[in-house]
Amino acid sequence: MPVDVLSAQDHISLAERWGAHDSVPFPVVLSEGEGAWMTDVEGRRYLDFHGGYSASNFGHGHPELVAAAKAQLDRMTLSTRAFHHDQYGPFCRELAELTGTETVLLSNSGGEAVDTAVKIARKWAYQVKGVPDGAAEIIVAGANFHGRTTTIVSFSTQASHRAGFGPFTPGFKVVPFGDIDALRSAITGNTAAVLLEPIQGEAGVIVPPKGYLGEVRELCDESNTLFVADEVQCGMARAGSTLALDHEGVRADMYTLGKSLSGGLLPVSAVVGRADVLGVITPGDHGSTFGGNPLACAVGRAAVRLLATGEFQARSRELGAHLHARLAELDGVTEVRGRGLWAGVQLAQERVAGRRVTEELAERGLLCKEAKGHLRVAPPLVVTREEIDLGVDIIADVLG
Ligand SMILES: *Cc1c(COP(=O)(O)O)cnc(C)c1O
């Protein structure tokens, strides 16, 4: 049967019968997206407050990103790193300039970038810091989310991410997020790096106490430890600045980027940072067939061009202030966290209990994801003030 004559229920049945059960998607079958809107197979339109977990910061089908992808599809999509290609050098330079960094290592998924940063930090610890072989430690925060590889789930504090997947990779220590004293106590002569999300996304858009990230920087400087900022979700203008750390005036030694690095068109990720730190990687150490491919680089270059104007960062700040003010007024909301056009909306217990808030929102035309008693609101940054009001009115209706 041609795909386009299948009903929504047919699609859901096929997914459940033939797809692995790695997720429980809402019973909405999407087929098109434009800007801040998505359309399902039955022609129903939804306002997108989910934003592809912040992979869709520029909106669905941004014309400049799509044009860059189409043009590159017609030219060449893969050379592998065995050969140079004409999109790689320019993308590395433009991404380094955008982020104020010196060296770029390209990969595909966010998890892959984090895994790569872990490898670089360990090799740096042995070669530069002089940590005894095999003893390097990396300190991470409780409630972190850095991806799903076996090494990354080794330092997750969420039981469901770990259960059944051991044995785990050693060499990680977990301290509470935002607790500078705990971090100070955890650092030893064998500490290679501190790896943090400057704002924790999956944990519910948790902003650390004022000054914390600057203190992390100081501790790292005092102890010759690398500060690795995972900006896969909070970066790329989501939090109102190109990198979320920019807001604090703090620099990391390495950043991991992903999600909106391609504007949601295809998987593109990177480790960016100090030349001397990434410099520990030498030919043969590391590699990826698709990492830094011409299509990824061409689309990434278009995303960097969009960010270079500062327009999206400004939209995130201005519209974010409006979003936060509106959400904070709602009945049934106990706390609104976050920065920029990004909010963790804590719901009062009685409003959550016994109802699937997100399903009701979808029924009324708003796509948004709920987790552990909060809603994460992350519309594409092209959303308008009127659309924000529309979405918040739907949330108010459902909570009311
Ligand atoms: C989503 C995310 C990742 C993992 O990215 P994938 O592309 O899903 O592998 C890593 N770190 C953070 C902070 C994320 O939000």
The ligand as a Gaussian input file, in Angstrom:
#p B3LYP/6-31G(d) Opt

LIG

0 1
 C       20.591000      15.588000      23.187000
 C       21.828000      15.758000      23.981000
 C       22.958000      14.951000      23.771000
 C       22.951000      13.775000      22.837000
 O       22.732000      14.135000      21.526000
 P       22.288000      13.001000      20.463000
 O       22.371000      13.690000      19.145000
 O       20.929000      12.571000      20.842000
 O       23.280000      11.894000      20.602000
 C       24.105000      15.240000      24.475000
 N       24.137000      16.232000      25.356000
 C       23.075000      17.021000      25.604000
 C       23.188000      18.138000      26.586000
 C       21.874000      16.800000      24.940000
 O       20.803000      17.547000      25.203000

